[in-house]
Amino acid sequence: NTGIEKFMFVITDDAGLTKELTLNITTTAAAGDIKSYTAVLMGGQGNVNAGSFYSSKDNTVMFQASAITNQSSVDFVFWYGATSLYAIGAPTNSDANTAFTPLFDSWTTKNDTKFKKVTGVNFDGITDDSVITAQATGLTDTKVASLTVNDVVAFETAATSTYASRKGIFKVLEVSGTSGATRTIKIQVKIQD
């Protein structure tokens, strides 16, 4: 089991002399496996060629119609806004709701994914969840805005009735487009298995 175990020994020799010895052994959990998804393309709220809604559970990008019928699977959405620019947020985020012309007001399930931009992380070197767990702890923001190429973002999905909360991290590979809501973002995702 993980944690600290304390072992106490009392050693007695032939003459009856004793010595006490205490050892603390700390067991840490082994790093967990991850799934890695490359080149996940998402389109802004006005893009008809790329969906805006992402499920990290099965690496699915959905269009609005599909997202409405799979609300519990939507972990985050992408939109382009005048002040947020390239932004990714949870269905609970008010700016995301505004971008999709109060779509989320009618949803019965809105996953409250949390985010944080991180620095100093060797994203390409992540092969297990140790870095992800360290970075995706204590998150409070429901969106990240002004995303640019090479930004790295830690996130934690909300627990739902169908799957447990998971921690992940993504890197922005590409931002493109010149016309507001039709812009796209391409990310690489690494998430706990």
C-alpha positions as MATLAB code, in Angstrom:
seq = 'NTGIEKFMFVITDDAGLTKELTLNITTTAAAGDIKSYTAVLMGGQGNVNAGSFYSSKDNTVMFQASAITNQSSVDFVFWYGATSLYAIGAPTNSDANTAFTPLFDSWTTKNDTKFKKVTGVNFDGITDDSVITAQATGLTDTKVASLTVNDVVAFETAATSTYASRKGIFKVLEVSGTSGATRTIKIQVKIQD';
ca = [
       0.000    0.000    0.000;
       1.101    3.570   -0.555;
       2.036    5.613    2.502;
       4.459    5.359    5.412;
       4.925    2.151    7.376;
       6.809    2.212   10.661;
       8.806   -0.840   11.788;
      10.164   -1.026   15.349;
      12.746   -3.592   16.381;
      14.094   -4.471   19.809;
      17.324   -6.442   19.635;
      18.570   -8.309   22.719;
      21.995   -9.977   23.017;
      23.060  -12.935   25.208;
      23.979  -10.621   28.084;
      20.481   -9.093   28.120;
      21.496   -5.761   26.625;
      18.906   -4.287   24.272;
      18.899   -1.807   21.462;
      15.832   -0.319   19.761;
      15.730    0.503   16.095;
      12.928    2.209   14.139;
      12.616    2.250   10.338;
      10.133    4.272    8.326;
       9.482    2.923    4.845;
       7.637    5.187    2.412;
       5.860    3.543   -0.494;
       4.730    5.753   -3.361;
       2.304    4.846   -6.078;
       3.827    3.886   -9.391;
       3.169    6.254  -12.267;
       0.101    5.334  -14.257;
      -0.337    4.691  -17.947;
      -1.530    7.390  -20.304;
      -3.213    7.624  -23.656;
      -1.768    9.994  -26.230;
      -3.844   11.496  -29.019;
      -2.069   13.453  -31.738;
      -3.429   16.100  -34.077;
      -6.867   16.606  -32.568;
      -8.460   19.249  -34.807;
     -11.257   21.403  -33.446;
     -13.173   24.147  -35.200;
     -14.643   27.357  -33.822;
     -18.335   27.852  -33.178;
     -18.981   28.807  -36.825;
     -16.865   26.122  -38.478;
     -18.889   23.628  -40.538;
     -15.913   21.353  -41.289;
     -14.545   20.643  -37.796;
     -16.476   20.072  -34.579;
     -16.035   22.239  -31.488;
     -16.864   19.768  -28.693;
     -14.289   17.304  -27.315;
     -14.608   14.089  -25.328;
     -11.319   13.046  -23.726;
     -12.758    9.669  -22.783;
     -12.653    8.401  -26.348;
     -10.837   11.212  -28.200;
     -13.943   12.281  -30.097;
     -14.579   15.693  -31.612;
     -18.285   16.374  -32.070;
     -20.416   18.893  -33.868;
     -23.104   20.699  -31.894;
     -25.963   18.314  -32.770;
     -23.988   15.299  -31.562;
     -22.759   17.147  -28.469;
     -26.333   17.932  -27.431;
     -27.220   14.235  -27.396;
     -23.914   13.290  -25.678;
     -23.681   16.043  -23.047;
     -22.064   13.864  -20.387;
     -19.201   13.083  -22.780;
     -18.268   16.707  -23.563;
     -15.221   17.687  -21.497;
     -14.355   20.921  -23.269;
     -15.168   23.141  -26.223;
     -13.186   25.372  -28.561;
     -14.299   28.811  -29.720;
     -12.783   31.976  -31.096;
     -13.837   35.235  -29.465;
     -13.030   38.924  -29.775;
     -11.334   39.052  -26.354;
     -10.656   35.364  -25.598;
      -9.196   34.775  -29.080;
      -8.364   31.044  -29.380;
     -10.048   29.630  -26.266;
     -10.873   26.243  -24.792;
     -13.230   25.899  -21.862;
     -15.677   23.761  -19.969;
     -19.365   23.638  -20.813;
     -19.854   25.441  -17.472;
     -17.873   28.491  -18.643;
     -20.019   31.576  -19.316;
     -17.861   32.738  -22.269;
     -18.262   29.326  -23.915;
     -22.010   29.587  -23.424;
     -22.055   33.049  -25.021;
     -19.945   31.867  -27.975;
     -22.485   29.151  -28.710;
     -25.491   31.493  -28.346;
     -26.671   30.216  -24.941;
     -26.416   26.547  -25.900;
     -25.367   25.289  -22.483;
     -28.270   26.943  -20.635;
     -30.507   24.111  -21.836;
     -28.063   21.285  -21.050;
     -28.894   19.023  -18.133;
     -25.277   17.801  -17.847;
     -22.427   20.343  -17.998;
     -19.004   18.912  -17.192;
     -16.966   21.312  -15.075;
     -13.489   20.667  -16.488;
     -10.715   22.810  -14.954;
      -7.634   24.195  -16.766;
      -4.272   25.892  -16.236;
      -1.531   26.980  -18.644;
       1.772   25.493  -17.502;
       5.380   26.293  -18.290;
       8.650   24.416  -18.016;
       7.111   21.076  -18.985;
       8.778   18.780  -21.520;
       5.504   17.753  -23.147;
       7.141   15.417  -25.681;
       8.913   13.564  -22.853;
       5.712   12.685  -20.976;
       5.333    8.890  -21.081;
       3.328    8.257  -17.881;
       1.014   10.277  -15.647;
       3.590   11.510  -13.113;
       4.061   14.947  -14.732;
       0.372   15.176  -15.561;
      -0.638   14.472  -11.957;
       1.812   17.066  -10.663;
       0.620   19.761  -13.083;
      -3.137   19.086  -13.015;
      -3.593   19.604   -9.280;
      -5.508   22.431   -7.651;
      -6.962   23.728  -10.916;
      -9.711   26.365  -10.673;
     -10.152   28.002  -14.103;
     -12.974   26.868  -16.403;
     -11.217   28.190  -19.524;
      -7.860   29.048  -21.052;
      -7.764   31.917  -23.525;
      -5.377   33.522  -26.009;
      -3.891   30.127  -26.850;
      -0.921   30.104  -29.207;
       1.319   27.448  -30.744;
       3.371   25.532  -28.128;
       1.166   26.532  -25.185;
       0.816   23.616  -22.763;
      -2.361   23.305  -20.691;
      -3.079   20.968  -17.781;
      -6.688   19.961  -17.216;
      -8.858   17.776  -15.029;
     -12.188   16.448  -16.232;
     -15.223   16.264  -13.998;
     -16.427   12.911  -12.739;
     -19.651   11.851  -14.430;
     -22.115    9.027  -14.016;
     -20.276    7.117  -16.769;
     -16.598    7.704  -15.935;
     -14.250    8.966  -13.241;
     -12.398   12.264  -13.212;
      -9.107   12.134  -15.109;
      -6.127   14.432  -15.374;
      -4.547   15.349  -18.663;
      -2.376   17.815  -20.493;
      -2.464   19.166  -24.034;
      -0.131   21.093  -26.281;
      -1.264   23.514  -28.978;
       0.229   22.366  -32.286;
      -1.446   24.832  -34.631;
      -3.881   27.733  -34.728;
      -5.232   28.745  -38.110;
      -7.835   30.713  -39.988;
      -8.516   34.342  -40.645;
     -12.243   34.603  -40.143;
     -13.455   34.707  -36.527;
     -15.637   31.762  -35.582;
     -14.458   29.510  -38.438;
     -10.896   29.309  -37.117;
      -9.346   26.013  -36.017;
      -6.999   24.762  -33.350;
      -4.994   21.549  -33.413;
      -3.870   20.017  -30.124;
      -2.068   16.919  -28.886;
      -3.610   15.357  -25.791;
      -2.047   13.115  -23.138;
      -4.411   11.822  -20.479;
      -4.562    9.264  -17.700;
      -5.649    5.849  -18.946;
];
